[in-house]
């Protein structure tokens, strides 16, 4: 087990190394839609890449989630057949968000031996999400 401070240091090391490894500027929060972002996530069990719908307004969250659902077949075709759609996903902090994502299971941020797999997963998956967003941004915005 790692102390909270050790865990924080390892997480920082992973994200710093990822930033150095990938000189690309990712879209992430630069979607121009306040409630819709792209997200990387990596914890002690899995890595995830996907669209996050983050708002306290349930009507707005439902609106954007429905817009993504209307594109579900295209999303699965252009991003991954393994996409998971959650309209009420609970984050580690307990917040409920909409989350459309793909997951790499059985990796751990505390295990540096899994980092290369996660780097590749992020580098290969996020561009597909970004390209999809750019192509269908008008439909997502509604």
Secondary structure, 3 states (H helix, E strand, C coil): CCCHHHHHHHHHHHHHHHHHHCCCCCCCCCCCCCCEEEEEEECCCEEEEEEEECCCCHHHHHHHHHHHHHCHHHHHHHCCCCCEEEEEEECCCCCEEEEEEEEEECCCCCCHHHHHHHHHHHHHHHHHHHHHHHHHHHHHHC
